[in-house]
Amino acid sequence: MKTIYNFISTGFYTFVGVISLVMAYKSIFLNKLLPFHAKAAGNNLDSYDKPLQYVILALMKVSGLGFLIIGLLLIIFPILYNNSNDCFLRYAIPIISLIYCLGLFLINFYLSKQTKSKTPWQGSLIAMFIIILAIILANI
């Protein structure tokens, strides 16, 4: 039964990891604001001065690196975890991922409330729920 729970848990981690990699791609390689950022700002990126555009893109790329790290960790983590009984591995990577998702939730929720735009804060909550469920299933 433990292997079924590990398999489901691995699927959950991988799902959130793949979504994170998609967001990493968008944040790092697309040289424009994400649609919800543009709506919140009330402008597209090209309406700002060039130096400010570079700052905004740099911050988006930093955010994308966070998504990239979390995505890779969540995809690689089950391989390491399933081949080890290390307590640190069991909890550290999922908890780091939860902290990142909590930060995303708080930032996007704040942006949504301040600008009255629809940000993806619900997705962060769903990701947190999936990671918590994966932690539980991996430890049954």
Backbone as ProteinMPNN parsed JSONL, in Angstrom:
{"seq_chain_A": "MKTIYNFISTGFYTFVGVISLVMAYKSIFLNKLLPFHAKAAGNNLDSYDKPLQYVILALMKVSGLGFLIIGLLLIIFPILYNNSNDCFLRYAIPIISLIYCLGLFLINFYLSKQTKSKTPWQGSLIAMFIIILAIILANI", "coords_chain_A": {"N_chain_A": [[0.821, -1.196, 0.0], [2.024, 1.179, 0.678], [3.606, 1.837, -1.524], [1.72, 2.619, -3.434], [0.722, 4.972, -2.292], [3.114, 6.445, -2.307], [3.491, 6.62, -5.054], [1.248, 8.161, -5.861], [1.769, 10.461, -4.371], [4.209, 11.233, -5.561], [3.251, 11.87, -8.091], [1.676, 14.119, -7.454], [3.653, 15.928, -6.497], [5.169, 16.142, -8.851], [3.289, 17.247, -10.605], [2.836, 19.869, -9.514], [5.456, 20.702, -9.769], [5.833, 20.726, -12.592], [3.986, 22.704, -13.363], [5.238, 24.832, -12.093], [7.593, 24.943, -13.607], [6.556, 25.747, -16.071], [5.653, 28.304, -15.383], [8.129, 29.373, -14.749], [9.363, 29.404, -17.251], [7.678, 31.275, -18.595], [8.15, 33.56, -17.031], [10.905, 33.967, -17.244], [11.651, 33.903, -19.999], [9.758, 35.257, -21.613], [9.518, 38.45, -22.742], [7.726, 40.391, -21.648], [5.042, 41.782, -19.689], [3.221, 39.596, -17.553], [-0.187, 38.744, -18.22], [-1.94, 39.329, -15.999], [-0.322, 41.003, -14.504], [-0.011, 43.185, -16.223], [-2.644, 44.06, -16.333], [-3.062, 44.735, -13.65], [-1.202, 46.812, -13.406], [-2.218, 48.552, -15.203], [-1.103, 49.199, -17.564], [0.875, 48.3, -20.454], [4.125, 46.793, -20.8], [5.721, 48.305, -22.595], [4.876, 50.89, -22.228], [6.31, 52.091, -20.289], [9.332, 53.831, -19.273], [12.495, 52.95, -20.739], [14.634, 52.226, -18.828], [13.076, 51.523, -16.559], [11.593, 49.456, -17.645], [13.601, 47.528, -17.949], [14.22, 47.041, -15.268], [11.787, 45.966, -14.326], [11.596, 43.668, -15.962], [13.902, 42.357, -15.076], [13.194, 41.796, -12.41], [11.059, 40.086, -12.901], [12.435, 37.971, -14.049], [13.975, 37.125, -11.9], [11.932, 36.21, -10.241], [11.1, 34.153, -11.916], [13.327, 32.482, -11.743], [13.002, 31.556, -9.145], [10.648, 30.043, -9.49], [11.735, 28.163, -11.253], [13.656, 26.833, -9.665], [12.012, 25.737, -7.614], [10.36, 24.134, -9.213], [12.212, 22.286, -10.351], [13.203, 21.124, -7.978], [10.86, 19.879, -6.963], [10.357, 17.998, -8.918], [12.653, 16.414, -8.977], [12.845, 15.666, -6.315], [11.056, 13.411, -5.487], [12.451, 11.227, -6.563], [14.835, 11.191, -5.121], [13.789, 11.006, -2.514], [12.306, 8.59, -2.523], [14.342, 6.782, -2.63], [15.665, 6.933, -0.267], [15.748, 7.154, 3.315], [16.005, 9.456, 4.678], [15.191, 11.839, 6.999], [15.395, 14.605, 6.757], [15.269, 14.996, 3.951], [12.683, 14.134, 3.567], [11.042, 16.17, 4.495], [12.171, 18.775, 4.071], [12.403, 19.809, 1.344], [9.657, 19.79, 0.436], [8.612, 21.572, 2.363], [10.061, 23.924, 1.894], [9.04, 24.436, -0.637], [6.382, 24.879, 0.041], [6.669, 27.251, 1.504], [7.497, 28.988, -0.524], [5.186, 28.926, -2.153], [3.354, 29.988, -0.323], [4.389, 32.58, -0.083], [3.942, 33.449, -2.742], [1.156, 33.361, -2.746], [0.528, 35.338, -0.761], [1.677, 37.68, -1.883], [0.376, 37.857, -4.413], [-2.294, 37.946, -3.579], [-2.323, 40.322, -2.121], [-1.666, 42.117, -4.212], [-3.931, 41.761, -5.804], [-5.959, 42.764, -4.113], [-5.128, 45.428, -3.801], [-5.147, 46.468, -6.397], [-7.47, 45.677, -7.551], [-7.471, 43.768, -9.521], [-7.565, 40.607, -11.19], [-5.63, 38.255, -9.878], [-3.498, 35.308, -9.816], [-3.841, 34.155, -7.176], [-5.349, 32.113, -6.078], [-4.395, 29.825, -7.295], [-1.964, 29.467, -6.04], [-2.792, 28.73, -3.501], [-4.038, 26.308, -4.098], [-1.821, 24.857, -5.017], [-0.378, 24.749, -2.615], [-2.122, 23.171, -1.08], [-2.029, 20.772, -2.566], [0.668, 20.075, -2.245], [0.776, 19.709, 0.55], [-0.99, 17.56, 0.771], [0.484, 15.688, -0.683], [2.732, 15.421, 0.999], [1.526, 14.225, 3.22], [0.547, 11.804, 2.083], [2.976, 10.644, 1.279], [4.039, 9.932, 3.648], [2.508, 8.04, 4.859]], "CA_chain_A": [[0.0, 0.0, 0.0], [2.909, 2.336, 0.756], [4.065, 2.208, -2.865], [0.625, 3.343, -4.097], [0.735, 6.323, -1.728], [4.308, 7.107, -2.831], [3.244, 6.898, -6.467], [0.318, 9.302, -5.918], [2.51, 11.601, -3.858], [5.143, 11.618, -6.615], [2.439, 12.534, -9.116], [1.313, 15.452, -6.961], [4.86, 16.766, -6.532], [5.524, 16.364, -10.248], [2.284, 18.163, -11.169], [3.167, 21.227, -9.077], [6.76, 20.999, -10.358], [5.666, 21.054, -14.008], [3.345, 24.026, -13.397], [6.295, 25.783, -11.728], [8.495, 25.089, -14.752], [5.841, 26.559, -17.067], [5.722, 29.689, -14.903], [9.533, 29.785, -14.88], [9.556, 29.733, -18.666], [6.985, 32.537, -18.887], [8.779, 34.676, -16.323], [12.296, 34.17, -17.653], [11.884, 34.052, -21.433], [8.851, 36.184, -22.282], [9.926, 39.813, -22.399], [6.544, 41.235, -21.483], [4.347, 41.533, -18.432], [2.17, 38.583, -17.57], [-1.453, 39.465, -18.392], [-2.495, 39.876, -14.761], [0.531, 42.124, -14.111], [-0.356, 44.315, -17.087], [-3.951, 44.564, -15.908], [-2.883, 45.38, -12.345], [-0.463, 48.059, -13.621], [-3.002, 49.425, -16.066], [-0.264, 49.503, -18.722], [1.778, 47.27, -20.954], [5.527, 47.075, -20.476], [6.308, 49.331, -23.449], [4.433, 52.231, -21.846], [7.251, 52.595, -19.287], [10.661, 54.201, -19.753], [13.375, 51.789, -20.93], [15.28, 51.738, -17.601], [12.076, 50.857, -15.71], [11.292, 48.182, -18.305], [14.679, 46.596, -17.613], [14.065, 46.669, -13.856], [10.616, 45.082, -14.24], [11.964, 42.373, -16.559], [14.867, 41.708, -14.181], [12.44, 41.249, -11.274], [10.3, 38.926, -13.387], [13.374, 36.867, -14.253], [14.297, 36.621, -10.556], [10.768, 35.405, -9.868], [11.165, 32.944, -12.731], [14.342, 31.585, -11.172], [12.357, 30.899, -8.004], [9.795, 28.988, -10.052], [12.608, 27.128, -11.815], [14.233, 26.061, -8.551], [10.944, 24.948, -6.989], [9.952, 23.109, -10.175], [13.23, 21.225, -10.403], [13.217, 20.411, -6.696], [9.685, 19.018, -6.813], [10.435, 16.886, -9.866], [13.776, 15.553, -8.565], [12.64, 15.242, -4.931], [10.557, 12.037, -5.275], [13.496, 10.246, -6.897], [15.717, 11.14, -3.954], [13.038, 10.58, -1.335], [11.934, 7.176, -2.622], [15.545, 5.964, -2.489], [16.335, 7.298, 0.98], [14.878, 7.324, 4.477], [16.494, 10.658, 5.337], [14.105, 12.673, 7.505], [15.555, 15.94, 6.188], [14.718, 14.95, 2.6], [11.242, 13.9, 3.637], [10.284, 17.388, 4.795], [12.806, 20.053, 3.731], [12.04, 20.308, 0.018], [8.243, 20.174, 0.402], [8.357, 22.754, 3.199], [10.584, 25.063, 1.134], [8.053, 24.681, -1.688], [5.219, 25.486, 0.693], [7.02, 28.639, 1.837], [7.453, 29.739, -1.792], [3.772, 29.064, -2.534], [2.74, 30.926, 0.617], [4.821, 33.904, -0.522], [3.196, 33.77, -3.957], [-0.222, 33.652, -2.351], [0.449, 36.622, -0.069], [1.993, 38.758, -2.825], [-0.685, 37.973, -5.409], [-3.524, 38.36, -2.91], [-2.133, 41.746, -1.848], [-1.774, 42.817, -5.493], [-5.33, 41.697, -6.196], [-6.737, 43.678, -3.266], [-4.694, 46.808, -4.028], [-5.398, 46.922, -7.767], [-8.765, 45.135, -7.982], [-7.287, 42.913, -10.692], [-7.617, 39.173, -10.884], [-4.315, 37.612, -9.863], [-3.649, 33.866, -9.597], [-3.567, 33.761, -5.789], [-6.014, 30.831, -5.794], [-3.51, 28.761, -7.759], [-0.962, 29.237, -4.996], [-3.452, 27.96, -2.431], [-4.22, 24.943, -4.605], [-0.493, 24.225, -4.997], [-0.065, 24.447, -1.217], [-2.962, 22.03, -0.697], [-1.498, 19.574, -3.231], [1.941, 19.716, -1.594], [0.45, 19.167, 1.883], [-1.557, 16.233, 0.534], [1.609, 14.822, -1.087], [3.517, 15.134, 2.211], [0.752, 13.262, 4.019], [0.54, 10.507, 1.396], [4.325, 10.091, 1.259], [4.425, 9.511, 4.998], [1.56, 7.041, 5.406]], "C_chain_A": [[0.868, 1.265, 0.0], [3.356, 2.77, -0.63], [2.98, 2.945, -3.645], [0.603, 4.789, -3.602], [1.951, 7.102, -2.221], [4.121, 7.488, -4.302], [2.327, 8.117, -6.632], [1.015, 10.576, -5.455], [3.496, 12.128, -4.904], [4.411, 12.341, -7.742], [2.049, 13.941, -8.714], [2.512, 16.399, -6.999], [5.228, 17.12, -7.968], [4.563, 17.352, -10.908], [2.612, 19.613, -10.795], [4.519, 21.646, -9.668], [6.65, 21.413, -11.815], [5.004, 22.426, -14.159], [4.382, 25.101, -13.066], [7.264, 26.011, -12.879], [7.854, 25.906, -15.876], [5.895, 28.033, -16.661], [7.152, 30.219, -14.989], [9.805, 30.208, -16.321], [8.938, 31.09, -18.995], [7.707, 33.727, -18.258], [10.184, 34.983, -16.826], [12.409, 34.552, -19.13], [10.921, 34.975, -22.162], [9.19, 37.6, -21.825], [8.735, 40.763, -22.411], [5.938, 40.921, -20.12], [3.388, 40.37, -18.604], [0.837, 39.326, -17.617], [-2.016, 40.059, -17.105], [-1.638, 41.01, -14.213], [0.176, 43.369, -14.922], [-1.691, 44.925, -16.66], [-3.832, 45.296, -14.569], [-2.194, 46.736, -12.493], [-1.263, 49.056, -14.449], [-2.256, 49.819, -17.332], [0.448, 48.255, -19.196], [3.205, 47.71, -20.672], [6.095, 48.225, -21.301], [5.814, 50.742, -23.144], [5.345, 52.859, -20.786], [8.566, 52.989, -19.95], [11.53, 52.948, -19.823], [14.043, 51.325, -19.631], [14.303, 51.01, -16.672], [11.666, 49.523, -16.32], [12.337, 47.133, -17.944], [14.579, 46.126, -16.158], [12.913, 45.683, -13.699], [10.949, 43.7, -14.794], [12.962, 41.625, -15.68], [14.147, 41.083, -12.991], [11.607, 40.045, -11.696], [11.212, 37.726, -13.578], [13.827, 36.283, -12.908], [13.154, 35.75, -10.046], [10.762, 34.083, -10.637], [12.206, 31.964, -12.24], [13.8, 30.863, -9.941], [11.451, 29.768, -8.463], [10.625, 27.834, -10.586], [13.172, 26.23, -10.716], [13.178, 25.174, -7.908], [10.509, 23.823, -7.929], [10.935, 21.957, -10.244], [13.269, 20.424, -9.106], [12.048, 19.438, -6.578], [9.691, 17.843, -7.787], [11.535, 15.906, -9.454], [13.536, 14.945, -7.188], [12.122, 13.81, -4.78], [11.591, 10.963, -5.59], [14.432, 10.076, -5.703], [14.997, 10.546, -2.747], [12.728, 9.084, -1.378], [13.127, 6.241, -2.485], [16.305, 6.259, -1.197], [15.304, 7.396, 2.104], [15.29, 8.546, 5.295], [15.32, 11.563, 5.722], [14.175, 14.092, 6.937], [14.967, 15.991, 4.779], [13.197, 14.843, 2.613], [10.466, 15.208, 3.771], [10.879, 18.678, 4.248], [12.325, 20.604, 2.385], [10.543, 20.642, -0.056], [7.95, 21.423, 1.244], [8.901, 24.016, 2.527], [9.598, 25.427, 0.017], [6.792, 25.324, -1.123], [5.48, 26.952, 1.028], [6.968, 29.503, 0.572], [6.004, 29.97, -2.218], [3.036, 30.019, -1.606], [3.121, 32.353, 0.249], [4.089, 34.348, -1.772], [1.758, 34.138, -3.632], [-0.326, 35.042, -1.737], [0.683, 37.801, -1.019], [0.863, 38.947, -3.836], [-2.014, 38.395, -4.798], [-3.469, 39.858, -2.61], [-2.291, 42.559, -3.13], [-3.22, 42.855, -5.97], [-6.173, 42.696, -5.409], [-6.39, 45.142, -3.544], [-5.11, 47.34, -5.394], [-6.759, 46.483, -8.307], [-8.656, 44.333, -9.274], [-7.273, 41.462, -10.252], [-6.219, 38.584, -11.002], [-4.493, 36.135, -9.52], [-3.35, 33.416, -8.162], [-4.223, 32.429, -5.445], [-5.143, 29.656, -6.214], [-2.432, 28.433, -6.739], [-1.547, 28.431, -3.849], [-3.653, 26.509, -2.854], [-2.893, 24.195, -4.583], [-0.102, 23.856, -3.567], [-0.853, 23.226, -0.739], [-2.419, 20.734, -1.294], [-0.201, 19.126, -2.571], [1.686, 19.127, -0.214], [-0.112, 17.755, 1.744], [-0.453, 15.244, 0.149], [2.483, 14.453, 0.104], [2.821, 14.072, 3.048], [0.813, 11.879, 3.376], [1.917, 9.85, 1.406], [4.736, 9.535, 2.618], [3.427, 8.572, 5.649], [2.255, 5.704, 5.504]], "O_chain_A": [[0.506, 2.282, -0.592], [3.474, 3.968, -0.884], [3.301, 3.822, -4.448], [0.481, 5.72, -4.397], [1.841, 8.29, -2.522], [4.55, 8.559, -4.731], [2.602, 8.998, -7.446], [0.871, 11.634, -6.067], [3.601, 13.338, -5.104], [4.918, 13.325, -8.281], [2.084, 14.858, -9.535], [2.404, 17.53, -7.472], [5.559, 18.268, -8.264], [4.991, 18.203, -11.688], [2.659, 20.483, -11.665], [4.706, 22.809, -10.027], [7.312, 22.363, -12.234], [5.424, 23.223, -14.997], [4.398, 26.162, -13.691], [7.708, 27.136, -13.107], [8.539, 26.672, -16.554], [6.152, 28.903, -17.493], [7.355, 31.399, -15.275], [10.408, 31.253, -16.566], [9.585, 31.947, -19.597], [7.853, 34.776, -18.887], [10.602, 36.14, -16.831], [13.188, 35.44, -19.475], [11.248, 35.441, -23.253], [9.146, 37.895, -20.631], [8.738, 41.79, -23.088], [6.28, 39.924, -19.485], [2.811, 40.183, -19.675], [0.743, 40.438, -17.098], [-2.519, 41.183, -17.117], [-2.155, 41.893, -13.529], [0.075, 44.468, -14.377], [-1.848, 46.145, -16.629], [-4.434, 46.353, -14.381], [-2.543, 47.694, -11.804], [-1.011, 50.26, -14.398], [-2.718, 50.673, -18.089], [0.607, 47.285, -18.454], [3.454, 48.87, -20.345], [6.862, 49.036, -20.783], [6.294, 51.7, -23.75], [5.172, 54.023, -20.427], [8.876, 52.536, -21.052], [11.328, 52.001, -19.063], [14.025, 50.127, -19.347], [14.659, 49.998, -16.068], [11.418, 48.561, -15.594], [11.999, 45.983, -17.666], [14.823, 44.957, -15.858], [13.053, 44.672, -13.011], [10.628, 42.683, -14.179], [12.884, 40.403, -15.55], [14.459, 39.957, -12.603], [11.465, 39.09, -10.932], [10.818, 36.592, -13.303], [14.038, 35.075, -12.799], [13.384, 34.678, -9.485], [10.458, 33.029, -10.078], [12.003, 30.751, -12.307], [14.107, 29.692, -9.721], [11.477, 28.672, -7.902], [10.273, 26.669, -10.402], [13.16, 25.005, -10.839], [13.419, 23.988, -7.681], [10.311, 22.69, -7.493], [10.542, 20.791, -10.2], [13.358, 19.196, -9.129], [12.226, 18.301, -6.14], [9.092, 16.804, -7.508], [11.358, 14.694, -9.574], [13.975, 13.826, -6.922], [12.7, 13.047, -4.006], [11.605, 9.907, -4.957], [14.777, 8.956, -5.326], [15.537, 9.688, -2.049], [12.874, 8.392, -0.371], [12.956, 5.045, -2.251], [17.465, 5.873, -1.057], [14.132, 7.687, 1.863], [14.956, 8.648, 6.475], [14.554, 11.997, 4.862], [13.144, 14.709, 6.668], [14.242, 16.929, 4.448], [12.519, 15.408, 1.755], [9.369, 15.343, 3.231], [10.124, 19.613, 3.98], [11.887, 21.752, 2.309], [10.195, 21.703, -0.574], [7.116, 22.242, 0.858], [8.264, 25.067, 2.586], [9.356, 26.608, -0.236], [6.209, 26.212, -1.744], [4.602, 27.796, 0.851], [6.452, 30.62, 0.602], [5.637, 31.082, -2.6], [2.182, 30.782, -2.058], [2.272, 33.244, 0.266], [3.657, 35.497, -1.863], [1.211, 35.1, -4.171], [-1.173, 35.838, -2.143], [-0.032, 38.801, -0.96], [0.44, 40.075, -4.088], [-2.781, 39.123, -5.427], [-4.448, 40.575, -2.817], [-2.978, 43.581, -3.133], [-3.679, 43.875, -6.484], [-7.008, 43.395, -5.983], [-7.272, 46.0, -3.523], [-5.395, 48.529, -5.537], [-7.149, 46.88, -9.405], [-9.62, 44.227, -10.032], [-7.003, 41.142, -9.095], [-5.691, 38.435, -12.104], [-5.533, 35.749, -8.988], [-2.678, 32.405, -7.959], [-3.71, 31.688, -4.606], [-5.15, 28.61, -5.565], [-2.033, 27.278, -6.587], [-0.885, 27.556, -3.292], [-3.457, 25.591, -2.058], [-2.839, 23.034, -4.179], [0.441, 22.777, -3.33], [-0.303, 22.352, -0.07], [-2.354, 19.713, -0.608], [0.009, 17.931, -2.36], [2.321, 18.139, 0.157], [0.248, 16.86, 2.509], [-0.456, 14.099, 0.601], [2.93, 13.312, 0.217], [3.455, 13.132, 3.527], [1.1, 10.892, 4.054], [2.018, 8.629, 1.528], [5.683, 8.754, 2.713], [3.491, 8.332, 6.854], [1.649, 4.724, 5.936]]}, "name": "protein", "num_of_chains": 1, "seq": "MKTIYNFISTGFYTFVGVISLVMAYKSIFLNKLLPFHAKAAGNNLDSYDKPLQYVILALMKVSGLGFLIIGLLLIIFPILYNNSNDCFLRYAIPIISLIYCLGLFLINFYLSKQTKSKTPWQGSLIAMFIIILAIILANI"}
